[in-house]
Amino acid sequence: MRNRGYLKPFVKWAGGKGQLIYELESLCPASCGRYFEPFIGGGALLFDLQPGNAVIGDVNSQLINAYLQIRDRPDEVIEYAERLDAVPCTKEHFCEQRDRYNLKIASGTLDAECAGLMIWLNKHCFNGLYRVNRKGMFNVPWNRRAKVRSVDPEIIRSTSEYLREQHVEIRNADFEETCSDVKSGDFVYFDSPYVPVSVTANFTKYAADGFTMADHERLASFVRELDRRGVMIMLSNNDVPEVRRLYAGFRIYELSVARLISCNGGGRTGEEVVVTNYDGRRARCGTPAGGCSLKFF
Ligand SMILES: C[S@@+](CC[C@H](N)C(=O)[O-])C[C@H]1O[C@@H](n2cnc3c(N)ncnc32)[C@H](O)[C@@H]1O
């Protein structure tokens, strides 16, 4: 058993799966070919499972730059973030750093300093939100906390080692492109932005996070295509009629934030659902028959 140290997300991310990690892990298959996570965000499940030979992706270029810089230049990222942490934060200081970061975005400079800034802003902005205006400039306000430790150097170094040594491919792309080379026997976990709890007529055309109902339809047909090709699929979303319609015919597990409630059962309604195309309840029982185990240490 390898001891790579403790891994956990290096950013606080909207929709992060930290709270549901036990339930999600228990529904994952025991073994698979390659592991794919095309909506990686903070990567809670990836860092929990630590699969080897994985592919991760996201459309957020700044987030993907942070993964790449942590992989290749962990000490520089730590140094930039710690240098910023040394100064107690004020509104002025926060706005200055946000302006510096937006200059990096405007000039397309994706480097270790930009990753350090991005992580520092994530820990000093309201709720760790990542929101940009129409021009692509980051515009989340300060969380009014003067002293926050933005990085844990041990986690950054362990993350770097994991990404390098376990051959984790990192792609800045739409989910379909990230999954373009998925093969039969591979496992894909889809954690897209969620369908809102109440779908308004407006949402069909516009979504605050840019992922519209048309994208959800596109994702559902992509999932059906992968299912036909023999790929193992797990997907998270809100428990709303649109999601049940999109994934009718698959196994649907209802989750409350705290625990698994039932599989395809009527009566109690969970707050979220996990959709799989295999029997999730049996998935992690017994010894894997071949391929790679998903729990890699
Ligand atoms: C719910 S979050 C993922 C949370 C993640 N599982 C975690 O534990 O933090 C959804 C992610 O999808 C990304 N995203 C949005 N549209 C996308 C698209 N078309 N293709 C790939 N990623 C996308 C967002 O940038 C965001 O990071």
The ligand as a MOL file (V3000), in Angstrom:
LIG
                    3D

  0  0  0     0  0            999 V3000
M  V30 BEGIN CTAB
M  V30 COUNTS 27 29 0 0 0
M  V30 BEGIN ATOM
M  V30 1 C -20.9630 20.6880 -9.9110 0
M  V30 2 S -19.3830 21.2640 -10.4380 0 CHG=1
M  V30 3 C -18.3950 19.8100 -10.1570 0
M  V30 4 C -18.1120 19.6340 -8.6860 0
M  V30 5 C -17.0790 18.5550 -8.3850 0
M  V30 6 N -17.6260 17.2220 -8.5450 0
M  V30 7 C -16.5220 18.7160 -6.9720 0
M  V30 8 O -16.4900 17.7530 -6.1790 0
M  V30 9 O -16.0870 19.8360 -6.6630 0 CHG=-1
M  V30 10 C -19.5570 21.3550 -12.1670 0
M  V30 11 C -18.3110 21.7280 -12.9670 0
M  V30 12 O -18.6410 21.6150 -14.3550 0
M  V30 13 C -17.9030 22.5910 -15.0870 0
M  V30 14 N -18.5800 22.7380 -16.4040 0
M  V30 15 C -19.6470 23.5190 -16.7300 0
M  V30 16 N -19.9920 23.3110 -18.0270 0
M  V30 17 C -19.1440 22.3740 -18.5260 0
M  V30 18 C -19.0200 21.7160 -19.7900 0
M  V30 19 N -19.8380 21.9990 -20.8260 0
M  V30 20 N -18.0410 20.7780 -19.9420 0
M  V30 21 C -17.1850 20.5030 -18.9140 0
M  V30 22 N -17.2450 21.1130 -17.6900 0
M  V30 23 C -18.2270 22.0170 -17.4900 0
M  V30 24 C -17.9020 23.8080 -14.1840 0
M  V30 25 O -16.8100 24.6660 -14.5050 0
M  V30 26 C -17.7820 23.1540 -12.7810 0
M  V30 27 O -16.4410 23.0990 -12.3660 0
M  V30 END ATOM
M  V30 BEGIN BOND
M  V30 1 1 1 2
M  V30 2 1 2 3
M  V30 3 1 2 10
M  V30 4 1 3 4
M  V30 5 1 4 5
M  V30 6 1 5 6
M  V30 7 1 5 7
M  V30 8 2 7 8
M  V30 9 1 7 9
M  V30 10 1 10 11
M  V30 11 1 11 12
M  V30 12 1 11 26
M  V30 13 1 12 13
M  V30 14 1 13 14
M  V30 15 1 13 24
M  V30 16 1 14 15
M  V30 17 1 14 23
M  V30 18 2 15 16
M  V30 19 1 16 17
M  V30 20 1 17 18
M  V30 21 2 17 23
M  V30 22 1 18 19
M  V30 23 2 18 20
M  V30 24 1 20 21
M  V30 25 2 21 22
M  V30 26 1 22 23
M  V30 27 1 24 25
M  V30 28 1 24 26
M  V30 29 1 26 27
M  V30 END BOND
M  V30 END CTAB
M  END
